[in-house]
Amino acid sequence: MQTRKLGSQSLVVSEQGLGCMGMSEFYGRTDESEAIATIQRALELGVTLLDTADMYGPFTNEKLVGRAIAGRREQVVLATKFGNERREDGSWVAINGRPEYVRSACEASLARLGVDHIDLYYQHRVDKTVPIEETVGAMAELTAEGKVRYLGLSEASPQTIRRAHATHPITALQSEYSLWTRDPEPEILPTVRELGIGFVAYSPLGRGFLSGKYKQPEDLPEDDFRRHHPRFQGENFEQNLTLVESIEEIAREKEVTAGQLALAWVLAQGRDIMPIPGTKRRSYLEENIAAGEIELSDEDLARIEEAMPLGATAGERYANMSTIDR
């Protein structure tokens, strides 16, 4: 697998990472043995960046990732996140960016992962009640102590990114980005490019919608949290399905899947962008990785742009957008 430089602080990663969230929660039934096999297969295929967070599970996904990479730590650029505070029973507490919480969350993540340092440590969501300088200042202390190597933010606004970066260099911004979520293009991407910050695209397959697998909301498992997402409901679903059908048509002509085409599109948006498609199965992992071999011509990109232009997707990204720093 090819590599990409993430930001300007010398962090080099595989051109695709692996999002591990769905292995523990949110996307229906889980299978721990298959999840571990998927992580280990990803490493065999050259994936180096593994993405998790303390809230996934909650707390169980970091433990799963830790078991999967035992004895293979040197192969992994390990990314995790803090800030979405949850209780052991899964209930929600708050977004928390207080300095004392940053430290306690990091110590807990290190223990669950079974490692002595985290390569890339993100603030998962911006705490609007705490100055970003205080949160990033606490994160910077962790780098000075060797517990964290690089710092990241997730779903931060341009203003927050600039203030954070002035406090301590930010290596990566992780935000949702795909053909059906192009919100970062007008302001976020120009900001991180100006500052030399890498961009990590989560949900590059539109939470699976761009795969063409879901033709009606009932195709989702009953306990799948996507059933509560505005884009997966009612008229929004129908409108978005029409968009995906246009992508499927282009994909058929190129003899690839719709998901592979969507992933190739993200990869084509710049070498400073790195997608982290999430999957809990080896078969989908291998399909995603094969997307790296797809070459898109200017004509292909123009057709894709026509099929799914900026702003075409129906519905908000989340039912509650108040947690997003905009």
Solvent accessible surface area in square Angstrom, and as a share of the most:
residue,aa,sasa,rsa
1,M,85,0.38
2,Q,114,0.51
3,T,68,0.40
4,R,18,0.07
5,K,111,0.47
6,L,2,0.01
7,G,13,0.13
8,S,65,0.42
9,Q,51,0.23
10,S,82,0.53
11,L,5,0.02
12,V,82,0.47
13,V,1,0.01
14,S,1,0.01
15,E,13,0.06
16,Q,2,0.01
17,G,3,0.03
18,L,1,0.01
19,G,10,0.09
20,C,0,0.00
21,M,40,0.18
22,G,9,0.09
23,M,3,0.01
24,S,25,0.16
25,E,38,0.17
26,F,40,0.17
27,Y,42,0.16
28,G,9,0.09
29,R,182,0.66
30,T,57,0.33
31,D,63,0.32
32,E,86,0.39
33,S,83,0.54
34,E,36,0.16
35,A,0,0.00
36,I,36,0.18
37,A,27,0.21
38,T,0,0.00
39,I,0,0.00
40,Q,45,0.20
41,R,78,0.28
42,A,0,0.00
43,L,9,0.05
44,E,112,0.50
45,L,50,0.25
46,G,29,0.28
47,V,3,0.02
48,T,39,0.22
49,L,1,0.00
50,L,0,0.00
51,D,5,0.03
52,T,0,0.00
53,A,0,0.00
54,D,5,0.03
55,M,25,0.11
56,Y,16,0.06
57,G,22,0.21
58,P,12,0.08
59,F,34,0.14
60,T,69,0.40
61,N,0,0.00
62,E,0,0.00
63,K,91,0.39
64,L,6,0.03
65,V,0,0.00
66,G,10,0.10
67,R,117,0.43
68,A,0,0.00
69,I,3,0.02
70,A,74,0.57
71,G,78,0.75
72,R,70,0.26
73,R,53,0.19
74,E,143,0.64
75,Q,75,0.33
76,V,9,0.05
77,V,17,0.10
78,L,0,0.00
79,A,0,0.00
80,T,0,0.00
81,K,1,0.00
82,F,0,0.00
83,G,0,0.00
84,N,12,0.06
85,E,40,0.18
86,R,31,0.11
87,R,122,0.45
88,E,144,0.65
89,D,117,0.61
90,G,19,0.19
91,S,43,0.28
92,W,121,0.43
93,V,55,0.32
94,A,42,0.32
95,I,36,0.18
96,N,6,0.03
97,G,0,0.00
98,R,108,0.39
99,P,47,0.30
100,E,107,0.48
101,Y,35,0.13
102,V,0,0.00
103,R,78,0.29
104,S,61,0.39
105,A,7,0.05
106,C,0,0.00
107,E,72,0.32
108,A,37,0.29
109,S,0,0.00
110,L,18,0.09
111,A,81,0.63
112,R,48,0.18
113,L,4,0.02
114,G,65,0.62
115,V,25,0.15
116,D,114,0.59
117,H,48,0.21
118,I,0,0.00
119,D,3,0.01
120,L,0,0.00
121,Y,0,0.00
122,Y,0,0.00
123,Q,1,0.00
124,H,12,0.05
125,R,21,0.08
126,V,9,0.05
127,D,10,0.05
128,K,125,0.53
129,T,122,0.71
130,V,19,0.11
131,P,64,0.40
132,I,7,0.03
133,E,69,0.31
134,E,86,0.39
135,T,1,0.00
136,V,0,0.00
137,G,23,0.22
138,A,10,0.08
139,M,0,0.00
140,A,20,0.16
141,E,93,0.42
142,L,0,0.00
143,T,30,0.18
144,A,92,0.72
145,E,88,0.40
146,G,45,0.44
147,K,49,0.21
148,V,3,0.02
149,R,118,0.43
150,Y,29,0.11
151,L,1,0.00
152,G,0,0.00
153,L,1,0.00
154,S,1,0.01
155,E,10,0.05
156,A,2,0.02
157,S,5,0.03
158,P,20,0.12
159,Q,115,0.51
160,T,12,0.07
161,I,1,0.00
162,R,101,0.37
163,R,113,0.41
164,A,0,0.00
165,H,42,0.19
166,A,91,0.71
167,T,54,0.31
168,H,47,0.21
169,P,62,0.39
170,I,1,0.00
171,T,1,0.01
172,A,0,0.00
173,L,1,0.00
174,Q,5,0.02
175,S,6,0.04
176,E,4,0.02
177,Y,2,0.01
178,S,0,0.00
179,L,2,0.01
180,W,8,0.03
181,T,1,0.01
182,R,22,0.08
183,D,75,0.39
184,P,5,0.03
185,E,42,0.19
186,P,83,0.52
187,E,108,0.48
188,I,24,0.12
189,L,8,0.04
190,P,69,0.44
191,T,8,0.05
192,V,0,0.00
193,R,107,0.39
194,E,116,0.52
195,L,41,0.21
196,G,25,0.24
197,I,4,0.02
198,G,1,0.01
199,F,1,0.00
200,V,0,0.00
201,A,0,0.00
202,Y,29,0.11
203,S,19,0.13
204,P,1,0.01
205,L,24,0.12
206,G,0,0.00
207,R,17,0.06
208,G,18,0.17
209,F,1,0.00
210,L,0,0.00
211,S,41,0.26
212,G,8,0.08
213,K,107,0.45
214,Y,17,0.06
215,K,91,0.39
216,Q,88,0.39
217,P,35,0.22
218,E,113,0.51
219,D,60,0.31
220,L,3,0.01
221,P,57,0.36
222,E,156,0.70
223,D,104,0.54
224,D,1,0.00
225,F,48,0.20
226,R,13,0.05
227,R,73,0.27
228,H,127,0.57
229,H,12,0.05
230,P,27,0.17
231,R,20,0.07
232,F,1,0.01
233,Q,82,0.36
234,G,53,0.51
235,E,152,0.68
236,N,43,0.22
237,F,0,0.00
238,E,98,0.44
239,Q,96,0.42
240,N,1,0.00
241,L,20,0.10
242,T,84,0.49
243,L,25,0.13
244,V,1,0.00
245,E,84,0.38
246,S,41,0.26
247,I,0,0.00
248,E,30,0.14
249,E,89,0.40
250,I,6,0.03
251,A,2,0.02
252,R,159,0.58
253,E,105,0.47
254,K,64,0.27
255,E,161,0.72
256,V,34,0.20
257,T,57,0.33
258,A,7,0.05
259,G,3,0.03
260,Q,22,0.10
261,L,0,0.00
262,A,0,0.00
263,L,0,0.00
264,A,4,0.03
265,W,7,0.02
266,V,0,0.00
267,L,16,0.08
268,A,50,0.39
269,Q,52,0.23
270,G,22,0.21
271,R,133,0.48
272,D,42,0.22
273,I,0,0.00
274,M,1,0.00
275,P,0,0.00
276,I,5,0.03
277,P,4,0.03
278,G,47,0.46
279,T,16,0.09
280,K,28,0.12
281,R,97,0.35
282,R,105,0.38
283,S,74,0.47
284,Y,86,0.33
285,L,5,0.03
286,E,73,0.33
287,E,56,0.25
288,N,11,0.06
289,I,32,0.16
290,A,44,0.34
291,A,1,0.01
292,G,25,0.24
293,E,146,0.66
294,I,31,0.16
295,E,150,0.67
296,L,29,0.15
297,S,58,0.37
298,D,124,0.64
299,E,123,0.55
300,D,19,0.10
301,L,47,0.24
302,A,62,0.48
303,R,80,0.29
304,I,0,0.00
305,E,67,0.30
306,E,145,0.65
307,A,20,0.15
308,M,2,0.01
309,P,57,0.36
310,L,89,0.44
311,G,71,0.69
312,A,22,0.17
313,T,22,0.13
314,A,13,0.10
315,G,31,0.30
316,E,85,0.38
317,R,14,0.05
318,Y,41,0.16
319,A,81,0.63
320,N,87,0.45
321,M,21,0.09
322,S,75,0.49
323,T,38,0.22
324,I,7,0.04
325,D,18,0.09
326,R,183,0.67
